[in-house]
Amino acid sequence: MLHTAQRTWIKCRDQACLAEITIARGGSIQPLIQYICLERLALNRIEDLEFFRDLIEP
């Protein structure tokens, strides 16, 4: 179940970052915006997974 959730999250993350980079519209800062987005969402996901881990571990 966790693998399916993670795969779904990756698709959502990618779409969210694509939406964010549209503000740059192909400009030279577009890759930076994308990497910042990916990092921010990954760090948030780590927090979510750690919270989940803490719920299931005694």
mmCIF file as Biopython writes it, N, C-alpha, C and O atoms, coordinates in Angstrom:
data_model
#
loop_
_atom_site.group_PDB
_atom_site.id
_atom_site.type_symbol
_atom_site.label_atom_id
_atom_site.label_alt_id
_atom_site.label_comp_id
_atom_site.label_asym_id
_atom_site.label_entity_id
_atom_site.label_seq_id
_atom_site.pdbx_PDB_ins_code
_atom_site.Cartn_x
_atom_site.Cartn_y
_atom_site.Cartn_z
_atom_site.occupancy
_atom_site.B_iso_or_equiv
_atom_site.auth_seq_id
_atom_site.auth_asym_id
_atom_site.pdbx_PDB_model_num
ATOM 1   N N  . MET A ? 1  ? 0.817  -1.181 0.000   1.0 0.0 1  A 1 
ATOM 2   C CA . MET A ? 1  ? 0.000  0.000  0.000   1.0 0.0 1  A 1 
ATOM 3   C C  . MET A ? 1  ? 0.875  1.264  0.000   1.0 0.0 1  A 1 
ATOM 4   O O  . MET A ? 1  ? 0.562  2.241  -0.681  1.0 0.0 1  A 1 
ATOM 5   N N  . LEU A ? 2  ? 1.954  1.235  0.757   1.0 0.0 2  A 1 
ATOM 6   C CA . LEU A ? 2  ? 2.832  2.400  0.819   1.0 0.0 2  A 1 
ATOM 7   C C  . LEU A ? 2  ? 3.497  2.662  -0.531  1.0 0.0 2  A 1 
ATOM 8   O O  . LEU A ? 2  ? 3.684  3.815  -0.919  1.0 0.0 2  A 1 
ATOM 9   N N  . HIS A ? 3  ? 3.852  1.602  -1.242  1.0 0.0 3  A 1 
ATOM 10  C CA . HIS A ? 3  ? 4.473  1.775  -2.572  1.0 0.0 3  A 1 
ATOM 11  C C  . HIS A ? 3  ? 3.508  2.452  -3.528  1.0 0.0 3  A 1 
ATOM 12  O O  . HIS A ? 3  ? 3.907  3.329  -4.293  1.0 0.0 3  A 1 
ATOM 13  N N  . THR A ? 4  ? 2.252  2.058  -3.494  1.0 0.0 4  A 1 
ATOM 14  C CA . THR A ? 4  ? 1.241  2.678  -4.352  1.0 0.0 4  A 1 
ATOM 15  C C  . THR A ? 4  ? 1.055  4.145  -3.979  1.0 0.0 4  A 1 
ATOM 16  O O  . THR A ? 4  ? 0.944  5.004  -4.854  1.0 0.0 4  A 1 
ATOM 17  N N  . ALA A ? 5  ? 1.022  4.424  -2.700  1.0 0.0 5  A 1 
ATOM 18  C CA . ALA A ? 5  ? 0.874  5.805  -2.242  1.0 0.0 5  A 1 
ATOM 19  C C  . ALA A ? 5  ? 2.066  6.654  -2.679  1.0 0.0 5  A 1 
ATOM 20  O O  . ALA A ? 5  ? 1.904  7.805  -3.082  1.0 0.0 5  A 1 
ATOM 21  N N  . GLN A ? 6  ? 3.249  6.083  -2.595  1.0 0.0 6  A 1 
ATOM 22  C CA . GLN A ? 6  ? 4.451  6.821  -2.985  1.0 0.0 6  A 1 
ATOM 23  C C  . GLN A ? 6  ? 4.453  7.109  -4.483  1.0 0.0 6  A 1 
ATOM 24  O O  . GLN A ? 6  ? 4.798  8.213  -4.903  1.0 0.0 6  A 1 
ATOM 25  N N  . ARG A ? 7  ? 4.072  6.129  -5.281  1.0 0.0 7  A 1 
ATOM 26  C CA . ARG A ? 7  ? 4.015  6.344  -6.739  1.0 0.0 7  A 1 
ATOM 27  C C  . ARG A ? 7  ? 2.994  7.428  -7.088  1.0 0.0 7  A 1 
ATOM 28  O O  . ARG A ? 7  ? 3.232  8.254  -7.969  1.0 0.0 7  A 1 
ATOM 29  N N  . THR A ? 8  ? 1.875  7.417  -6.401  1.0 0.0 8  A 1 
ATOM 30  C CA . THR A ? 8  ? 0.855  8.441  -6.623  1.0 0.0 8  A 1 
ATOM 31  C C  . THR A ? 8  ? 1.377  9.804  -6.205  1.0 0.0 8  A 1 
ATOM 32  O O  . THR A ? 8  ? 1.154  10.796 -6.898  1.0 0.0 8  A 1 
ATOM 33  N N  . TRP A ? 9  ? 2.074  9.858  -5.071  1.0 0.0 9  A 1 
ATOM 34  C CA . TRP A ? 9  ? 2.637  11.124 -4.602  1.0 0.0 9  A 1 
ATOM 35  C C  . TRP A ? 9  ? 3.638  11.678 -5.614  1.0 0.0 9  A 1 
ATOM 36  O O  . TRP A ? 9  ? 3.658  12.884 -5.862  1.0 0.0 9  A 1 
ATOM 37  N N  . ILE A ? 10 ? 4.462  10.822 -6.196  1.0 0.0 10 A 1 
ATOM 38  C CA . ILE A ? 10 ? 5.453  11.272 -7.185  1.0 0.0 10 A 1 
ATOM 39  C C  . ILE A ? 10 ? 4.762  11.929 -8.376  1.0 0.0 10 A 1 
ATOM 40  O O  . ILE A ? 10 ? 5.207  12.971 -8.857  1.0 0.0 10 A 1 
ATOM 41  N N  . LYS A ? 11 ? 3.687  11.328 -8.847  1.0 0.0 11 A 1 
ATOM 42  C CA . LYS A ? 11 ? 2.935  11.925 -9.958  1.0 0.0 11 A 1 
ATOM 43  C C  . LYS A ? 11 ? 2.369  13.288 -9.567  1.0 0.0 11 A 1 
ATOM 44  O O  . LYS A ? 11 ? 2.434  14.243 -10.341 1.0 0.0 11 A 1 
ATOM 45  N N  . CYS A ? 12 ? 1.826  13.366 -8.378  1.0 0.0 12 A 1 
ATOM 46  C CA . CYS A ? 12 ? 1.274  14.634 -7.878  1.0 0.0 12 A 1 
ATOM 47  C C  . CYS A ? 12 ? 2.374  15.674 -7.731  1.0 0.0 12 A 1 
ATOM 48  O O  . CYS A ? 12 ? 2.191  16.825 -8.126  1.0 0.0 12 A 1 
ATOM 49  N N  . ARG A ? 13 ? 3.513  15.284 -7.169  1.0 0.0 13 A 1 
ATOM 50  C CA . ARG A ? 13 ? 4.656  16.182 -7.006  1.0 0.0 13 A 1 
ATOM 51  C C  . ARG A ? 13 ? 5.114  16.741 -8.345  1.0 0.0 13 A 1 
ATOM 52  O O  . ARG A ? 13 ? 5.339  17.943 -8.491  1.0 0.0 13 A 1 
ATOM 53  N N  . ASP A ? 14 ? 5.246  15.857 -9.311  1.0 0.0 14 A 1 
ATOM 54  C CA . ASP A ? 14 ? 5.705  16.288 -10.630 1.0 0.0 14 A 1 
ATOM 55  C C  . ASP A ? 14 ? 4.741  17.279 -11.271 1.0 0.0 14 A 1 
ATOM 56  O O  . ASP A ? 14 ? 5.169  18.267 -11.868 1.0 0.0 14 A 1 
ATOM 57  N N  . GLN A ? 15 ? 3.446  17.019 -11.149 1.0 0.0 15 A 1 
ATOM 58  C CA . GLN A ? 15 ? 2.452  17.926 -11.718 1.0 0.0 15 A 1 
ATOM 59  C C  . GLN A ? 15 ? 2.444  19.270 -10.987 1.0 0.0 15 A 1 
ATOM 60  O O  . GLN A ? 15 ? 2.300  20.318 -11.616 1.0 0.0 15 A 1 
ATOM 61  N N  . ALA A ? 16 ? 2.599  19.243 -9.666  1.0 0.0 16 A 1 
ATOM 62  C CA . ALA A ? 16 ? 2.636  20.486 -8.889  1.0 0.0 16 A 1 
ATOM 63  C C  . ALA A ? 16 ? 3.835  21.338 -9.293  1.0 0.0 16 A 1 
ATOM 64  O O  . ALA A ? 16 ? 3.719  22.556 -9.432  1.0 0.0 16 A 1 
ATOM 65  N N  . CYS A ? 17 ? 4.975  20.701 -9.478  1.0 0.0 17 A 1 
ATOM 66  C CA . CYS A ? 17 ? 6.172  21.450 -9.867  1.0 0.0 17 A 1 
ATOM 67  C C  . CYS A ? 17 ? 6.064  21.964 -11.301 1.0 0.0 17 A 1 
ATOM 68  O O  . CYS A ? 17 ? 6.546  23.055 -11.604 1.0 0.0 17 A 1 
ATOM 69  N N  . LEU A ? 18 ? 5.441  21.196 -12.175 1.0 0.0 18 A 1 
ATOM 70  C CA . LEU A ? 18 ? 5.211  21.691 -13.534 1.0 0.0 18 A 1 
ATOM 71  C C  . LEU A ? 18 ? 4.344  22.943 -13.512 1.0 0.0 18 A 1 
ATOM 72  O O  . LEU A ? 18 ? 4.584  23.889 -14.262 1.0 0.0 18 A 1 
ATOM 73  N N  . ALA A ? 19 ? 3.345  22.942 -12.656 1.0 0.0 19 A 1 
ATOM 74  C CA . ALA A ? 19 ? 2.486  24.122 -12.536 1.0 0.0 19 A 1 
ATOM 75  C C  . ALA A ? 19 ? 3.285  25.321 -12.027 1.0 0.0 19 A 1 
ATOM 76  O O  . ALA A ? 19 ? 3.099  26.443 -12.499 1.0 0.0 19 A 1 
ATOM 77  N N  . GLU A ? 20 ? 4.169  25.083 -11.069 1.0 0.0 20 A 1 
ATOM 78  C CA . GLU A ? 20 ? 4.971  26.186 -10.523 1.0 0.0 20 A 1 
ATOM 79  C C  . GLU A ? 20 ? 5.937  26.777 -11.552 1.0 0.0 20 A 1 
ATOM 80  O O  . GLU A ? 20 ? 6.145  27.990 -11.577 1.0 0.0 20 A 1 
ATOM 81  N N  . ILE A ? 21 ? 6.519  25.941 -12.388 1.0 0.0 21 A 1 
ATOM 82  C CA . ILE A ? 21 ? 7.523  26.461 -13.319 1.0 0.0 21 A 1 
ATOM 83  C C  . ILE A ? 21 ? 6.914  27.230 -14.475 1.0 0.0 21 A 1 
ATOM 84  O O  . ILE A ? 21 ? 7.635  27.873 -15.238 1.0 0.0 21 A 1 
ATOM 85  N N  . THR A ? 22 ? 5.601  27.176 -14.618 1.0 0.0 22 A 1 
ATOM 86  C CA . THR A ? 22 ? 4.983  27.931 -15.713 1.0 0.0 22 A 1 
ATOM 87  C C  . THR A ? 22 ? 5.165  29.432 -15.536 1.0 0.0 22 A 1 
ATOM 88  O O  . THR A ? 22 ? 5.060  30.183 -16.506 1.0 0.0 22 A 1 
ATOM 89  N N  . ILE A ? 23 ? 5.435  29.883 -14.310 1.0 0.0 23 A 1 
ATOM 90  C CA . ILE A ? 23 ? 5.643  31.326 -14.116 1.0 0.0 23 A 1 
ATOM 91  C C  . ILE A ? 23 ? 6.915  31.801 -14.810 1.0 0.0 23 A 1 
ATOM 92  O O  . ILE A ? 23 ? 7.041  32.975 -15.159 1.0 0.0 23 A 1 
ATOM 93  N N  . ALA A ? 24 ? 7.859  30.875 -15.007 1.0 0.0 24 A 1 
ATOM 94  C CA . ALA A ? 24 ? 9.114  31.247 -15.669 1.0 0.0 24 A 1 
ATOM 95  C C  . ALA A ? 24 ? 9.008  31.135 -17.192 1.0 0.0 24 A 1 
ATOM 96  O O  . ALA A ? 24 ? 9.781  31.759 -17.920 1.0 0.0 24 A 1 
ATOM 97  N N  . ARG A ? 25 ? 8.067  30.352 -17.660 1.0 0.0 25 A 1 
ATOM 98  C CA . ARG A ? 25 ? 7.782  30.183 -19.091 1.0 0.0 25 A 1 
ATOM 99  C C  . ARG A ? 25 ? 9.028  30.007 -19.953 1.0 0.0 25 A 1 
ATOM 100 O O  . ARG A ? 25 ? 9.231  30.735 -20.924 1.0 0.0 25 A 1 
ATOM 101 N N  . GLY A ? 26 ? 9.858  29.032 -19.586 1.0 0.0 26 A 1 
ATOM 102 C CA . GLY A ? 26 ? 11.029 28.714 -20.394 1.0 0.0 26 A 1 
ATOM 103 C C  . GLY A ? 26 ? 12.239 29.591 -20.148 1.0 0.0 26 A 1 
ATOM 104 O O  . GLY A ? 26 ? 13.255 29.446 -20.828 1.0 0.0 26 A 1 
ATOM 105 N N  . GLY A ? 27 ? 12.148 30.494 -19.192 1.0 0.0 27 A 1 
ATOM 106 C CA . GLY A ? 27 ? 13.281 31.360 -18.884 1.0 0.0 27 A 1 
ATOM 107 C C  . GLY A ? 27 ? 14.416 30.592 -18.225 1.0 0.0 27 A 1 
ATOM 108 O O  . GLY A ? 27 ? 14.268 29.425 -17.860 1.0 0.0 27 A 1 
ATOM 109 N N  . SER A ? 28 ? 15.531 31.255 -18.082 1.0 0.0 28 A 1 
ATOM 110 C CA . SER A ? 28 ? 16.712 30.580 -17.539 1.0 0.0 28 A 1 
ATOM 111 C C  . SER A ? 28 ? 16.546 30.187 -16.067 1.0 0.0 28 A 1 
ATOM 112 O O  . SER A ? 28 ? 17.283 29.336 -15.568 1.0 0.0 28 A 1 
ATOM 113 N N  . ILE A ? 29 ? 15.593 30.793 -15.379 1.0 0.0 29 A 1 
ATOM 114 C CA . ILE A ? 29 ? 15.385 30.456 -13.966 1.0 0.0 29 A 1 
ATOM 115 C C  . ILE A ? 29 ? 14.445 29.264 -13.793 1.0 0.0 29 A 1 
ATOM 116 O O  . ILE A ? 29 ? 14.282 28.764 -12.680 1.0 0.0 29 A 1 
ATOM 117 N N  . GLN A ? 30 ? 13.834 28.810 -14.866 1.0 0.0 30 A 1 
ATOM 118 C CA . GLN A ? 30 ? 12.870 27.720 -14.783 1.0 0.0 30 A 1 
ATOM 119 C C  . GLN A ? 30 ? 13.442 26.467 -14.115 1.0 0.0 30 A 1 
ATOM 120 O O  . GLN A ? 30 ? 12.779 25.908 -13.241 1.0 0.0 30 A 1 
ATOM 121 N N  . PRO A ? 31 ? 14.646 25.996 -14.483 1.0 0.0 31 A 1 
ATOM 122 C CA . PRO A ? 31 ? 15.170 24.803 -13.799 1.0 0.0 31 A 1 
ATOM 123 C C  . PRO A ? 31 ? 15.369 25.023 -12.293 1.0 0.0 31 A 1 
ATOM 124 O O  . PRO A ? 31 ? 15.137 24.112 -11.498 1.0 0.0 31 A 1 
ATOM 125 N N  . LEU A ? 32 ? 15.789 26.206 -11.910 1.0 0.0 32 A 1 
ATOM 126 C CA . LEU A ? 32 ? 15.976 26.486 -10.484 1.0 0.0 32 A 1 
ATOM 127 C C  . LEU A ? 32 ? 14.648 26.417 -9.742  1.0 0.0 32 A 1 
ATOM 128 O O  . LEU A ? 32 ? 14.568 25.845 -8.655  1.0 0.0 32 A 1 
ATOM 129 N N  . ILE A ? 33 ? 13.613 26.996 -10.326 1.0 0.0 33 A 1 
ATOM 130 C CA . ILE A ? 33 ? 12.285 26.943 -9.705  1.0 0.0 33 A 1 
ATOM 131 C C  . ILE A ? 33 ? 11.841 25.494 -9.559  1.0 0.0 33 A 1 
ATOM 132 O O  . ILE A ? 33 ? 11.281 25.113 -8.531  1.0 0.0 33 A 1 
ATOM 133 N N  . GLN A ? 34 ? 12.090 24.689 -10.582 1.0 0.0 34 A 1 
ATOM 134 C CA . GLN A ? 34 ? 11.693 23.286 -10.524 1.0 0.0 34 A 1 
ATOM 135 C C  . GLN A ? 34 ? 12.459 22.552 -9.425  1.0 0.0 34 A 1 
ATOM 136 O O  . GLN A ? 34 ? 11.854 21.802 -8.658  1.0 0.0 34 A 1 
ATOM 137 N N  . TYR A ? 35 ? 13.762 22.747 -9.331  1.0 0.0 35 A 1 
ATOM 138 C CA . TYR A ? 35 ? 14.547 22.049 -8.311  1.0 0.0 35 A 1 
ATOM 139 C C  . TYR A ? 35 ? 14.162 22.491 -6.902  1.0 0.0 35 A 1 
ATOM 140 O O  . TYR A ? 35 ? 14.135 21.674 -5.982  1.0 0.0 35 A 1 
ATOM 141 N N  . ILE A ? 36 ? 13.870 23.752 -6.732  1.0 0.0 36 A 1 
ATOM 142 C CA . ILE A ? 36 ? 13.428 24.239 -5.416  1.0 0.0 36 A 1 
ATOM 143 C C  . ILE A ? 36 ? 12.097 23.603 -5.042  1.0 0.0 36 A 1 
ATOM 144 O O  . ILE A ? 36 ? 11.887 23.199 -3.899  1.0 0.0 36 A 1 
ATOM 145 N N  . CYS A ? 37 ? 11.202 23.519 -6.020  1.0 0.0 37 A 1 
ATOM 146 C CA . CYS A ? 37 ? 9.908  22.882 -5.789  1.0 0.0 37 A 1 
ATOM 147 C C  . CYS A ? 37 ? 10.079 21.419 -5.406  1.0 0.0 37 A 1 
ATOM 148 O O  . CYS A ? 37 ? 9.491  20.954 -4.430  1.0 0.0 37 A 1 
ATOM 149 N N  . LEU A ? 38 ? 10.888 20.694 -6.177  1.0 0.0 38 A 1 
ATOM 150 C CA . LEU A ? 38 ? 11.116 19.281 -5.892  1.0 0.0 38 A 1 
ATOM 151 C C  . LEU A ? 38 ? 11.711 19.081 -4.499  1.0 0.0 38 A 1 
ATOM 152 O O  . LEU A ? 38 ? 11.316 18.170 -3.771  1.0 0.0 38 A 1 
ATOM 153 N N  . GLU A ? 39 ? 12.653 19.932 -4.139  1.0 0.0 39 A 1 
ATOM 154 C CA . GLU A ? 39 ? 13.270 19.817 -2.814  1.0 0.0 39 A 1 
ATOM 155 C C  . GLU A ? 39 ? 12.252 20.091 -1.714  1.0 0.0 39 A 1 
ATOM 156 O O  . GLU A ? 39 ? 12.166 19.340 -0.743  1.0 0.0 39 A 1 
ATOM 157 N N  . ARG A ? 40 ? 11.484 21.163 -1.866  1.0 0.0 40 A 1 
ATOM 158 C CA . ARG A ? 40 ? 10.496 21.526 -0.851  1.0 0.0 40 A 1 
ATOM 159 C C  . ARG A ? 40 ? 9.473  20.413 -0.648  1.0 0.0 40 A 1 
ATOM 160 O O  . ARG A ? 40 ? 9.161  20.051 0.486   1.0 0.0 40 A 1 
ATOM 161 N N  . LEU A ? 41 ? 8.955  19.874 -1.743  1.0 0.0 41 A 1 
ATOM 162 C CA . LEU A ? 41 ? 7.958  18.822 -1.628  1.0 0.0 41 A 1 
ATOM 163 C C  . LEU A ? 41 ? 8.561  17.530 -1.088  1.0 0.0 41 A 1 
ATOM 164 O O  . LEU A ? 41 ? 7.893  16.803 -0.352  1.0 0.0 41 A 1 
ATOM 165 N N  . ALA A ? 42 ? 9.806  17.231 -1.439  1.0 0.0 42 A 1 
ATOM 166 C CA . ALA A ? 42 ? 10.469 16.039 -0.909  1.0 0.0 42 A 1 
ATOM 167 C C  . ALA A ? 42 ? 10.682 16.159 0.595   1.0 0.0 42 A 1 
ATOM 168 O O  . ALA A ? 42 ? 10.472 15.192 1.329   1.0 0.0 42 A 1 
ATOM 169 N N  . LEU A ? 43 ? 11.090 17.321 1.055   1.0 0.0 43 A 1 
ATOM 170 C CA . LEU A ? 43 ? 11.277 17.518 2.494   1.0 0.0 43 A 1 
ATOM 171 C C  . LEU A ? 43 ? 9.956  17.386 3.245   1.0 0.0 43 A 1 
ATOM 172 O O  . LEU A ? 43 ? 9.909  16.818 4.336   1.0 0.0 43 A 1 
ATOM 173 N N  . ASN A ? 44 ? 8.893  17.908 2.660   1.0 0.0 44 A 1 
ATOM 174 C CA . ASN A ? 44 ? 7.570  17.749 3.269   1.0 0.0 44 A 1 
ATOM 175 C C  . ASN A ? 44 ? 7.157  16.284 3.310   1.0 0.0 44 A 1 
ATOM 176 O O  . ASN A ? 44 ? 6.581  15.817 4.293   1.0 0.0 44 A 1 
ATOM 177 N N  . ARG A ? 45 ? 7.458  15.564 2.229   1.0 0.0 45 A 1 
ATOM 178 C CA . ARG A ? 45 ? 7.113  14.140 2.164   1.0 0.0 45 A 1 
ATOM 179 C C  . ARG A ? 45 ? 7.885  13.345 3.208   1.0 0.0 45 A 1 
ATOM 180 O O  . ARG A ? 45 ? 7.341  12.427 3.822   1.0 0.0 45 A 1 
ATOM 181 N N  . ILE A ? 46 ? 9.139  13.692 3.408   1.0 0.0 46 A 1 
ATOM 182 C CA . ILE A ? 46 ? 9.935  13.015 4.442   1.0 0.0 46 A 1 
ATOM 183 C C  . ILE A ? 46 ? 9.283  13.184 5.799   1.0 0.0 46 A 1 
ATOM 184 O O  . ILE A ? 46 ? 9.192  12.227 6.567   1.0 0.0 46 A 1 
ATOM 185 N N  . GLU A ? 47 ? 8.829  14.393 6.103   1.0 0.0 47 A 1 
ATOM 186 C CA . GLU A ? 47 ? 8.134  14.634 7.371   1.0 0.0 47 A 1 
ATOM 187 C C  . GLU A ? 47 ? 6.880  13.774 7.484   1.0 0.0 47 A 1 
ATOM 188 O O  . GLU A ? 47 ? 6.602  13.201 8.537   1.0 0.0 47 A 1 
ATOM 189 N N  . ASP A ? 48 ? 6.123  13.690 6.386   1.0 0.0 48 A 1 
ATOM 190 C CA . ASP A ? 48 ? 4.918  12.868 6.391   1.0 0.0 48 A 1 
ATOM 191 C C  . ASP A ? 48 ? 5.245  11.402 6.646   1.0 0.0 48 A 1 
ATOM 192 O O  . ASP A ? 48 ? 4.572  10.740 7.437   1.0 0.0 48 A 1 
ATOM 193 N N  . LEU A ? 49 ? 6.277  10.894 5.975   1.0 0.0 49 A 1 
ATOM 194 C CA . LEU A ? 49 ? 6.651  9.491  6.143   1.0 0.0 49 A 1 
ATOM 195 C C  . LEU A ? 49 ? 7.195  9.216  7.539   1.0 0.0 49 A 1 
ATOM 196 O O  . LEU A ? 49 ? 6.945  8.150  8.101   1.0 0.0 49 A 1 
ATOM 197 N N  . GLU A ? 50 ? 7.931  10.161 8.100   1.0 0.0 50 A 1 
ATOM 198 C CA . GLU A ? 50 ? 8.420  9.995  9.472   1.0 0.0 50 A 1 
ATOM 199 C C  . GLU A ? 50 ? 7.261  9.977  10.460  1.0 0.0 50 A 1 
ATOM 200 O O  . GLU A ? 50 ? 7.277  9.211  11.423  1.0 0.0 50 A 1 
ATOM 201 N N  . PHE A ? 51 ? 6.261  10.814 10.225  1.0 0.0 51 A 1 
ATOM 202 C CA . PHE A ? 51 ? 5.075  10.819 11.076  1.0 0.0 51 A 1 
ATOM 203 C C  . PHE A ? 51 ? 4.363  9.472  10.988  1.0 0.0 51 A 1 
ATOM 204 O O  . PHE A ? 51 ? 3.958  8.909  12.006  1.0 0.0 51 A 1 
ATOM 205 N N  . PHE A ? 52 ? 4.212  8.956  9.765   1.0 0.0 52 A 1 
ATOM 206 C CA . PHE A ? 52 ? 3.584  7.657  9.562   1.0 0.0 52 A 1 
ATOM 207 C C  . PHE A ? 52 ? 4.382  6.558  10.272  1.0 0.0 52 A 1 
ATOM 208 O O  . PHE A ? 52 ? 3.809  5.691  10.932  1.0 0.0 52 A 1 
ATOM 209 N N  . ARG A ? 53 ? 5.693  6.607  10.130  1.0 0.0 53 A 1 
ATOM 210 C CA . ARG A ? 53 ? 6.555  5.625  10.792  1.0 0.0 53 A 1 
ATOM 211 C C  . ARG A ? 53 ? 6.363  5.656  12.296  1.0 0.0 53 A 1 
ATOM 212 O O  . ARG A ? 53 ? 6.274  4.612  12.942  1.0 0.0 53 A 1 
ATOM 213 N N  . ASP A ? 54 ? 6.299  6.852  12.848  1.0 0.0 54 A 1 
ATOM 214 C CA . ASP A ? 54 ? 6.140  6.978  14.298  1.0 0.0 54 A 1 
ATOM 215 C C  . ASP A ? 54 ? 4.790  6.456  14.785  1.0 0.0 54 A 1 
ATOM 216 O O  . ASP A ? 54 ? 4.657  6.034  15.934  1.0 0.0 54 A 1 
ATOM 217 N N  . LEU A ? 55 ? 3.795  6.488  13.908  1.0 0.0 55 A 1 
ATOM 218 C CA . LEU A ? 55 ? 2.485  5.943  14.292  1.0 0.0 55 A 1 
ATOM 219 C C  . LEU A ? 55 ? 2.489  4.433  14.368  1.0 0.0 55 A 1 
ATOM 220 O O  . LEU A ? 55 ? 1.792  3.844  15.194  1.0 0.0 55 A 1 
ATOM 221 N N  . ILE A ? 56 ? 3.277  3.800  13.502  1.0 0.0 56 A 1 
ATOM 222 C CA . ILE A ? 56 ? 3.231  2.338  13.462  1.0 0.0 56 A 1 
ATOM 223 C C  . ILE A ? 56 ? 4.323  1.679  14.300  1.0 0.0 56 A 1 
ATOM 224 O O  . ILE A ? 56 ? 4.233  0.491  14.607  1.0 0.0 56 A 1 
ATOM 225 N N  . GLU A ? 57 ? 5.346  2.434  14.669  1.0 0.0 57 A 1 
ATOM 226 C CA . GLU A ? 57 ? 6.403  1.869  15.517  1.0 0.0 57 A 1 
ATOM 227 C C  . GLU A ? 57 ? 6.098  2.148  16.975  1.0 0.0 57 A 1 
ATOM 228 O O  . GLU A ? 57 ? 5.665  3.244  17.331  1.0 0.0 57 A 1 
ATOM 229 N N  . PRO A ? 58 ? 6.329  1.148  17.816  1.0 0.0 58 A 1 
ATOM 230 C CA . PRO A ? 58 ? 6.058  1.356  19.261  1.0 0.0 58 A 1 
ATOM 231 C C  . PRO A ? 58 ? 7.045  2.318  19.894  1.0 0.0 58 A 1 
ATOM 232 O O  . PRO A ? 58 ? 6.956  2.597  21.090  1.0 0.0 58 A 1 
#
